[in-house]
Amino acid sequence: MLQAFREHKRWLMVIAMVFIIPSFVVTGIYSYNRMTQSDNSIVKVGEVSITPENFDLAKRQQLERLRQQMGESFHASLLDTPQAREDLLRMLMDEAAINQVVAKNHISVSEAQAVALIKNADALKVDGKFSAERYEQFLRSQGKSDQQFVMEIRNDLAKEAVVSGVSATYPVPKALTEQFYEILTEERNVRTLVLPADDYLDKVAVTDEEIKAYYNAHLKDFLSPEHIKAQYVVFSPDAFSNQKASLDDLKTFYEQNKQRWTVPEERRASHILIEFGDDKEAARKKAEELANEVKADPSKFAELAKANSVDTGSAEQGGDLSFFGRGVMTKAFEDAVFSAKKGDIVGPIETEFGWHVIYVTDIHPAAVEPFEDVKSEIEREYAQQQAIREFSTHADEFTNLVYEQSDTLEPAAAKFGLKVETADFVTRNGVTDPELSQIITEHVAESLFGTEALK
């Protein structure tokens, strides 16, 4: 056998090239295709992939919400359990499913509805009336513009319409209905006899020995909790709140952060949607005929939309989709709308929903709020940032001063213009006053009852 290999090397090389090497090539191509076709999604909902990056972002947002809600009792490991991870993933899946239903059915909520909801929010009212100043403060805390927030509300209301529509039509089992009916209609007759203990007090005589025996047997009930009196000062950026900025500083701040006061472009459009059906080409021809008809007479658009569009939500409004910005509609639809001019009729445009004939009815161009309109807002924010900067600069000085003269807070209070406050009744669990508990937290109380502090 070995001798045959030695004498026929050339033939064996040919055999290897013909039979063996192609098999490696085919296997390699197959493996490569598998690698290039796969993605890193955790799960897919319809056409939407939920990636590890999406999951991590949602987790960070959820942790931040929990941190704000729970305060001192928050722990970063709250979402590190299998059940918490599963719940978070299910939430992302539900949201992806609802978003696709909203997009597929062209469900939209008008800008007026979103604005009305915002103006009726109790958190944005002062003395029962909507406060524009409080609304601006809220937007700054979220890092959003008014237009962005209104668009988010419109999207949320559209999703809520889907969810409430499904839940409202969910069938209730007959047995459950009958049980509720029985509970609501059941009647019972009850007779009571009340014997007030006070009516018998004058008939009872208690001796000193009995009182003392009861006291000795219930000493725990008469214990006053261990408590201390503590003095404290609050050193915060508020100590430097008198910061003032020059006009040049304000204008520089405005120029460096101009994007914050930029209102993104929005466009208003109406559309007629023709489904592909069984004959995509026939649907396209119908859409072309409609496009030609409305181009000849744009005043017919609303009438033709009501009669022909399969998007029933907008058809009732003459095809009107109201104002929307980029990132709301499907790409082909959005590109067509934002490439046209006001009054243009374009189409048919193909999307996954069918053929669209689009009428661009209005445009709100991108704009930057003038400096004078936002000057007061910049002054407040600039003062806050300067106060935080001064606070950070003097924090070490304050800490060193307190530690160097640990028997009194007066020098630190005098240096930074602070007031020495007193907490009279601090237990190992903190204080009962809700406002003071923001300062004397459980962790602070634990430190106050530490051996070093008590000595």
Backbone torsions as a table, in degrees:
resi	resn	phi	psi	omega
1	MET	NA	-49.7	179.9
2	LEU	-62.0	-38.4	179.8
3	GLN	-62.7	-38.6	179.2
4	ALA	-63.9	-39.9	177.1
5	PHE	-61.9	-42.8	-178.0
6	ARG	-64.0	-37.9	-174.1
7	GLU	-82.3	-18.0	-174.6
8	HIS	-126.7	43.7	-178.7
9	LYS	-58.7	-42.6	-176.1
10	ARG	-64.4	-42.8	179.2
11	TRP	-64.5	-38.7	179.7
12	LEU	-65.5	-35.5	177.6
13	MET	-64.7	-40.1	178.7
14	VAL	-62.9	-44.3	179.3
15	ILE	-60.1	-42.4	179.9
16	ALA	-62.1	-41.5	-179.4
17	MET	-67.5	-35.7	-175.8
18	VAL	-78.4	-40.9	-171.7
19	PHE	-107.0	-39.3	-170.6
20	ILE	-87.8	-50.1	-175.1
21	ILE	-61.1	-43.5	178.4
22	PRO	-57.6	-33.1	-179.6
23	SER	-64.7	-37.4	176.3
24	PHE	-67.3	-38.1	179.6
25	VAL	-63.1	-47.1	-179.4
26	VAL	-61.6	-45.9	179.8
27	THR	-60.9	-42.2	-179.8
28	GLY	-64.5	-42.6	179.5
29	ILE	-63.5	-42.0	179.7
30	TYR	-61.4	-43.9	-179.7
31	SER	-65.2	-39.9	-179.6
32	TYR	-63.5	-43.6	179.1
33	ASN	-60.5	-40.3	179.5
34	ARG	-62.5	-40.0	-179.4
35	MET	-68.5	-39.8	-176.0
36	THR	-76.9	-25.9	-177.8
37	GLN	-85.0	-24.7	-177.6
38	SER	-81.1	156.1	174.5
39	ASP	-125.9	-179.0	-175.5
40	ASN	-100.8	24.9	-177.7
41	SER	-69.9	144.4	174.9
42	ILE	-75.0	-42.0	-179.6
43	VAL	-156.9	156.5	176.8
44	LYS	-116.8	136.1	174.5
45	VAL	-119.9	104.2	-173.3
46	GLY	65.1	-121.1	179.4
47	GLU	-98.2	2.9	-175.5
48	VAL	-100.3	129.2	177.5
49	SER	-98.9	131.9	174.4
50	ILE	-100.6	112.1	-173.6
51	THR	-96.7	165.6	174.2
52	PRO	-56.9	-31.8	178.9
53	GLU	-66.6	-41.5	176.4
54	ASN	-60.8	-42.5	-178.4
55	PHE	-64.8	-44.4	-179.4
56	ASP	-63.0	-40.5	179.1
57	LEU	-63.2	-45.6	178.8
58	ALA	-62.8	-36.6	179.3
59	LYS	-65.6	-43.2	179.4
60	ARG	-63.1	-41.0	179.5
61	GLN	-65.6	-40.9	179.1
62	GLN	-65.5	-41.1	178.2
63	LEU	-62.1	-38.7	179.6
64	GLU	-66.1	-40.3	177.1
65	ARG	-63.2	-42.2	178.7
66	LEU	-65.2	-37.2	179.4
67	ARG	-62.4	-41.7	180.0
68	GLN	-68.9	-35.3	-177.3
69	GLN	-77.4	-40.1	-170.9
70	MET	-94.7	-19.2	177.6
71	GLY	61.4	-125.3	-174.6
72	GLU	-66.1	-25.9	-177.8
73	SER	-84.3	3.9	-179.4
74	PHE	-72.8	139.9	173.7
75	HIS	-131.2	133.8	-176.3
76	ALA	-65.4	-14.4	-177.5
77	SER	-89.4	8.2	-176.4
78	LEU	-60.0	-33.1	-176.7
79	LEU	-100.8	16.7	-177.6
80	ASP	-95.8	17.2	177.0
81	THR	-99.2	153.9	178.5
82	PRO	-56.4	-40.6	-178.1
83	GLN	-66.1	-41.2	179.9
84	ALA	-65.1	-40.9	178.5
85	ARG	-65.1	-40.3	178.5
86	GLU	-64.0	-43.0	179.5
87	ASP	-62.5	-40.2	-179.6
88	LEU	-65.9	-41.6	179.1
89	LEU	-65.7	-41.4	178.1
90	ARG	-62.4	-37.1	177.3
91	MET	-61.9	-44.0	178.1
92	LEU	-63.9	-39.6	178.7
93	MET	-64.5	-43.6	178.6
94	ASP	-61.4	-43.7	-178.5
95	GLU	-64.2	-41.1	178.7
96	ALA	-63.5	-42.1	179.8
97	ALA	-63.3	-44.6	-178.9
98	ILE	-65.5	-41.7	179.0
99	ASN	-60.0	-38.9	179.8
100	GLN	-69.2	-37.8	177.1
101	VAL	-64.3	-42.5	179.2
102	VAL	-61.2	-45.5	-178.8
103	ALA	-67.3	-43.4	-176.3
104	LYS	-64.7	-37.0	-177.5
105	ASN	-96.9	6.2	177.3
106	HIS	52.1	43.6	178.9
107	ILE	-78.7	125.3	-179.3
108	SER	-139.1	155.0	177.9
109	VAL	-121.2	136.6	-175.9
110	SER	-67.5	157.2	177.8
111	GLU	-63.0	-35.5	-179.2
112	ALA	-62.4	-38.7	178.7
113	GLN	-64.8	-42.5	180.0
114	ALA	-64.7	-42.8	-179.9
115	VAL	-64.2	-40.2	178.9
116	ALA	-62.5	-39.9	178.6
117	LEU	-63.6	-43.0	179.8
118	ILE	-62.7	-44.3	-176.7
119	LYS	-70.0	-19.3	178.9
120	ASN	-95.8	0.9	-179.2
121	ALA	-71.0	126.1	-177.9
122	ASP	-61.4	-34.4	-177.3
123	ALA	-66.2	-17.3	-177.8
124	LEU	-107.0	15.8	-178.8
125	LYS	-107.7	148.8	172.8
126	VAL	-128.6	121.9	-176.4
127	ASP	56.7	38.0	175.8
128	GLY	81.3	1.0	-179.5
129	LYS	-122.4	148.3	179.1
130	PHE	-59.0	132.0	-178.7
131	SER	-110.5	113.2	178.3
132	ALA	-62.9	-35.9	-179.7
133	GLU	-66.0	-44.2	178.3
134	ARG	-64.7	-36.1	177.9
135	TYR	-64.2	-42.2	178.1
136	GLU	-63.0	-40.9	178.1
137	GLN	-61.6	-41.9	178.8
138	PHE	-62.5	-44.1	-179.5
139	LEU	-62.9	-40.4	178.7
140	ARG	-63.9	-39.5	-179.3
141	SER	-65.2	-27.3	179.9
142	GLN	-93.3	-10.8	-178.1
143	GLY	67.9	37.1	-176.5
144	LYS	-127.6	156.4	173.0
145	SER	-90.7	166.4	178.9
146	ASP	-59.8	-42.9	-178.1
147	GLN	-64.1	-40.9	179.1
148	GLN	-62.7	-43.8	-177.4
149	PHE	-67.2	-41.2	177.9
150	VAL	-61.1	-41.2	179.0
151	MET	-64.6	-38.9	177.4
152	GLU	-62.4	-42.2	178.5
153	ILE	-63.0	-41.3	178.3
154	ARG	-61.7	-42.0	178.5
155	ASN	-65.6	-41.9	179.6
156	ASP	-63.9	-39.9	179.4
157	LEU	-67.1	-35.7	177.1
158	ALA	-64.2	-42.7	177.8
159	LYS	-66.2	-38.5	179.2
160	GLU	-63.3	-35.6	178.6
161	ALA	-62.0	-38.5	178.1
162	VAL	-66.2	-49.1	-176.7
163	VAL	-63.8	-46.8	-178.5
164	SER	-66.3	-33.1	177.4
165	GLY	-64.6	-39.7	178.4
166	VAL	-70.2	-46.2	-177.4
167	SER	-66.0	-32.5	-178.7
168	ALA	-70.5	-24.8	-178.3
169	THR	-101.7	6.4	-179.1
170	TYR	-71.9	126.8	-176.1
171	PRO	-70.6	137.4	177.2
172	VAL	-97.8	129.9	-179.5
173	PRO	-57.5	144.0	-178.4
174	LYS	-60.2	-40.4	-178.8
175	ALA	-61.0	-38.6	179.3
176	LEU	-67.7	-40.4	178.1
177	THR	-61.5	-44.9	-179.8
178	GLU	-63.8	-37.9	179.8
179	GLN	-65.2	-43.8	177.7
180	PHE	-63.5	-38.7	179.7
181	TYR	-63.1	-43.3	179.3
182	GLU	-63.0	-41.3	179.8
183	ILE	-63.9	-42.0	-175.9
184	LEU	-74.4	-28.5	-175.6
185	THR	-101.8	-8.1	-178.2
186	GLU	-69.2	139.0	178.2
187	GLU	-124.9	144.9	177.5
188	ARG	-136.8	141.9	175.3
189	ASN	-99.6	127.8	-176.7
190	VAL	-127.6	134.6	175.3
191	ARG	-116.7	136.6	-177.6
192	THR	-125.6	153.2	174.2
193	LEU	-130.8	116.6	-176.3
194	VAL	-101.4	127.7	177.8
195	LEU	-115.8	91.9	-178.2
196	PRO	-64.4	129.2	-179.7
197	ALA	-64.3	-30.0	-178.5
198	ASP	-61.6	-24.8	-178.9
199	ASP	-68.7	-16.5	-174.9
200	TYR	-111.4	2.8	-176.7
201	LEU	-61.9	-38.3	-177.2
202	ASP	-74.2	-7.6	179.2
203	LYS	-97.1	-2.2	-176.4
204	VAL	-111.3	132.3	177.2
205	ALA	-118.6	127.5	-177.6
206	VAL	-117.5	128.9	-179.3
207	THR	-87.4	164.0	177.3
208	ASP	-61.7	-36.0	179.4
209	GLU	-64.6	-39.5	179.1
210	GLU	-67.4	-39.8	178.2
211	ILE	-62.7	-45.8	-179.0
212	LYS	-65.0	-39.0	179.2
213	ALA	-64.2	-41.3	178.6
214	TYR	-64.2	-43.2	179.6
215	TYR	-59.7	-47.6	-178.5
216	ASN	-64.6	-31.4	-178.7
217	ALA	-80.1	-16.5	-176.9
218	HIS	-127.7	41.3	-178.3
219	LEU	-57.3	-36.2	-177.4
220	LYS	-62.3	-30.8	-179.0
221	ASP	-70.4	-17.5	-176.3
222	PHE	-109.6	12.0	179.4
223	LEU	-78.8	133.5	170.5
224	SER	-88.6	132.1	-177.0
225	PRO	-63.1	147.5	176.1
226	GLU	-58.6	130.5	-178.1
227	HIS	-149.7	161.3	-179.7
228	ILE	-134.6	164.3	171.5
229	LYS	-106.9	133.4	-176.2
230	ALA	-133.1	140.9	172.6
231	GLN	-99.1	148.7	-179.6
232	TYR	-153.2	157.1	169.8
233	VAL	-126.9	151.2	179.0
234	VAL	-109.6	113.1	178.8
235	PHE	-104.7	112.8	-175.6
236	SER	-144.8	173.0	177.0
237	PRO	-58.2	-19.6	178.9
238	ASP	-61.0	-23.2	179.3
239	ALA	-67.8	-14.7	-178.0
240	PHE	-122.4	31.2	-173.6
241	SER	-76.5	-2.0	-177.7
242	ASN	-92.2	23.3	-178.5
243	GLN	-71.5	136.9	179.1
244	LYS	-122.8	148.2	-179.1
245	ALA	-120.3	147.0	176.4
246	SER	-77.5	164.5	179.3
247	LEU	-61.6	-37.9	179.0
248	ASP	-64.1	-39.9	178.3
249	ASP	-63.3	-40.6	-180.0
250	LEU	-65.0	-42.2	179.7
251	LYS	-67.1	-37.2	177.2
252	THR	-63.8	-43.6	177.4
253	PHE	-60.0	-42.2	179.9
254	TYR	-61.4	-46.4	-178.1
255	GLU	-66.3	-37.9	-178.6
256	GLN	-73.0	-21.1	-177.6
257	ASN	-123.0	29.2	-173.8
258	LYS	-60.3	-28.8	-178.7
259	GLN	-62.2	-23.8	180.0
260	ARG	-68.8	-24.9	-179.0
261	TRP	-109.0	20.5	177.4
262	THR	-95.5	125.2	178.3
263	VAL	-92.8	118.8	-177.5
264	PRO	-66.9	154.0	179.7
265	GLU	-63.9	139.6	174.5
266	GLU	-129.4	148.7	179.1
267	ARG	-131.6	149.4	177.0
268	ARG	-112.1	134.8	-177.3
269	ALA	-144.8	154.1	170.6
270	SER	-117.2	155.5	179.3
271	HIS	-147.0	157.1	171.1
272	ILE	-117.1	121.6	-177.3
273	LEU	-106.2	124.9	176.4
274	ILE	-113.2	119.8	-179.9
275	GLU	-70.8	153.8	178.6
276	PHE	-64.1	-41.3	-177.0
277	GLY	62.2	-148.1	179.9
278	ASP	-84.4	-16.4	-176.5
279	ASP	-131.7	95.7	-177.1
280	LYS	-62.0	-38.9	-177.4
281	GLU	-68.2	-39.5	178.2
282	ALA	-65.2	-37.1	177.8
283	ALA	-64.8	-38.8	178.9
284	ARG	-64.4	-41.8	179.1
285	LYS	-63.3	-38.6	177.3
286	LYS	-64.3	-41.1	178.4
287	ALA	-64.3	-37.7	178.1
288	GLU	-65.0	-40.3	178.9
289	GLU	-63.3	-42.7	177.9
290	LEU	-64.8	-41.1	179.4
291	ALA	-60.6	-44.4	180.0
292	ASN	-64.2	-38.3	-177.8
293	GLU	-66.9	-43.8	-178.4
294	VAL	-76.7	-25.9	174.7
295	LYS	-66.9	-35.4	178.2
296	ALA	-71.3	-32.5	-179.3
297	ASP	-148.4	87.2	-176.9
298	PRO	-57.6	-23.1	-179.1
299	SER	-64.9	-16.3	179.8
300	LYS	-84.7	-6.2	-171.0
301	PHE	-57.4	-49.8	-177.1
302	ALA	-60.9	-42.3	-179.7
303	GLU	-63.3	-44.2	-179.1
304	LEU	-70.3	-32.4	177.5
305	ALA	-64.5	-44.3	179.4
306	LYS	-62.6	-34.7	-175.5
307	ALA	-84.8	-26.3	-169.8
308	ASN	-121.7	-26.2	-173.4
309	SER	-72.1	135.0	177.0
310	VAL	-85.7	-6.2	174.2
311	ASP	-82.8	87.1	-172.8
312	THR	-62.5	-31.0	-178.8
313	GLY	-60.6	-45.9	-179.3
314	SER	-89.7	-23.4	-177.9
315	ALA	-59.7	-38.0	179.5
316	GLU	-62.9	-23.7	178.5
317	GLN	-99.5	20.6	-178.5
318	GLY	73.3	23.7	-179.9
319	GLY	88.4	-0.3	-174.4
320	ASP	-67.8	130.0	177.6
321	LEU	-107.4	3.7	-178.7
322	SER	63.0	-168.5	-177.6
323	PHE	-82.3	143.9	175.2
324	PHE	-152.6	154.0	178.1
325	GLY	-102.4	-172.8	178.7
326	ARG	-70.8	149.9	178.2
327	GLY	88.9	3.0	-178.9
328	VAL	-98.3	-46.7	-177.8
329	MET	-93.2	170.1	175.8
330	THR	-64.2	155.8	-168.5
331	LYS	-61.0	-46.5	-177.4
332	ALA	-61.4	-42.5	179.3
333	PHE	-64.8	-46.7	-179.1
334	GLU	-62.4	-45.6	-179.9
335	ASP	-58.4	-40.8	-179.2
336	ALA	-65.6	-43.5	-178.0
337	VAL	-66.4	-46.4	-175.1
338	PHE	-81.3	-4.2	174.6
339	SER	-96.2	-14.1	-177.2
340	ALA	-90.2	171.0	174.9
341	LYS	-104.9	164.9	178.0
342	LYS	-60.5	130.3	-178.8
343	GLY	93.8	-10.4	179.3
344	ASP	-72.2	145.6	171.6
345	ILE	-117.4	119.6	-175.5
346	VAL	-123.2	154.4	177.1
347	GLY	132.4	175.5	3.6
348	PRO	-70.8	139.1	175.7
349	ILE	-109.9	129.9	-176.9
350	GLU	-92.6	129.9	169.3
351	THR	-132.0	-178.5	179.6
352	GLU	-67.4	-12.3	-178.5
353	PHE	-93.1	-18.5	-179.2
354	GLY	144.5	-154.6	178.6
355	TRP	-99.9	132.9	-178.4
356	HIS	-113.9	134.3	165.8
357	VAL	-106.9	122.0	-168.7
358	ILE	-117.9	136.2	178.2
359	TYR	-119.9	112.4	178.8
360	VAL	-83.0	109.1	-171.9
361	THR	-97.4	-22.7	-179.3
362	ASP	-161.5	157.1	-179.7
363	ILE	-137.7	128.9	168.5
364	HIS	-105.5	101.3	-176.9
365	PRO	-67.1	157.7	175.6
366	ALA	-62.5	140.5	-177.7
367	ALA	-147.5	154.1	177.9
368	VAL	-109.9	128.5	178.4
369	GLU	-63.5	136.2	-179.1
370	PRO	-62.6	153.3	-179.1
371	PHE	-56.6	-42.6	-176.7
372	GLU	-63.6	-31.0	-178.6
373	ASP	-72.3	-26.2	-176.3
374	VAL	-114.5	9.5	-175.9
375	LYS	-59.2	-47.3	-177.8
376	SER	-63.0	-36.6	177.7
377	GLU	-65.1	-42.3	179.6
378	ILE	-64.6	-39.6	179.5
379	GLU	-59.9	-44.7	179.7
380	ARG	-64.0	-46.3	-176.9
381	GLU	-68.5	-39.1	178.9
382	TYR	-62.5	-42.9	178.9
383	ALA	-62.2	-40.8	178.7
384	GLN	-62.7	-45.0	-179.0
385	GLN	-65.6	-40.4	178.4
386	GLN	-65.7	-38.2	178.4
387	ALA	-63.4	-41.9	178.1
388	ILE	-64.5	-38.7	179.7
389	ARG	-65.4	-45.1	178.3
390	GLU	-64.1	-40.8	178.3
391	PHE	-58.6	-46.1	-179.6
392	SER	-64.1	-36.4	-178.8
393	THR	-65.6	-37.2	-174.6
394	HIS	-99.1	1.0	-176.5
395	ALA	-61.3	-45.0	-179.6
396	ASP	-65.5	-38.7	179.1
397	GLU	-61.7	-43.6	178.2
398	PHE	-61.5	-47.3	-178.5
399	THR	-61.3	-44.9	-179.8
400	ASN	-63.8	-39.4	-178.9
401	LEU	-64.6	-40.0	179.3
402	VAL	-66.2	-42.8	-178.1
403	TYR	-71.7	-35.5	-179.1
404	GLU	-69.1	-30.5	177.7
405	GLN	-124.2	68.9	-171.0
406	SER	-74.2	-7.5	-179.2
407	ASP	-88.8	-5.9	-180.0
408	THR	-155.6	151.5	178.2
409	LEU	-102.0	-3.2	-174.9
410	GLU	-58.8	-45.4	-179.7
411	PRO	-59.7	-42.5	179.8
412	ALA	-66.3	-40.1	179.4
413	ALA	-64.6	-42.2	-179.5
414	ALA	-67.7	-39.8	-177.8
415	LYS	-61.8	-41.2	-173.1
416	PHE	-112.1	11.9	176.7
417	GLY	66.1	39.5	-178.0
418	LEU	-102.4	161.7	179.4
419	LYS	-106.8	131.3	177.7
420	VAL	-80.3	119.2	-179.8
421	GLU	-105.2	163.3	179.9
422	THR	-128.2	131.9	171.8
423	ALA	-105.1	112.9	-169.6
424	ASP	-77.9	-37.2	-170.0
425	PHE	-130.9	84.1	-179.4
426	VAL	-106.4	118.7	176.9
427	THR	-99.5	179.3	178.8
428	ARG	-64.8	-19.0	177.7
429	ASN	-94.9	4.7	179.8
430	GLY	102.9	-143.1	-178.3
431	VAL	-127.0	160.6	-178.9
432	THR	-90.4	-20.8	180.0
433	ASP	-67.7	117.8	-176.8
434	PRO	-58.9	-39.8	-178.8
435	GLU	-68.3	-44.8	-179.9
436	LEU	-69.3	-26.7	-179.6
437	SER	-66.6	-17.0	174.4
438	GLN	-69.8	-21.9	179.5
439	ILE	-102.3	-52.6	177.5
440	ILE	-88.5	76.8	-179.6
441	THR	-77.2	175.3	178.8
442	GLU	-60.2	-38.2	-179.9
443	HIS	-67.1	-39.3	177.8
444	VAL	-66.0	-44.1	179.4
445	ALA	-60.1	-39.8	179.1
446	GLU	-62.0	-39.6	178.6
447	SER	-68.7	-38.4	-179.3
448	LEU	-65.0	-29.9	179.0
449	PHE	-93.2	8.7	176.1
450	GLY	-69.8	156.6	-176.0
451	THR	-57.5	-44.0	-177.2
452	GLU	-64.4	-43.2	-178.2
453	ALA	-67.6	-40.9	-178.9
454	LEU	-66.2	-36.8	176.8
455	LYS	-65.1	NA	NA
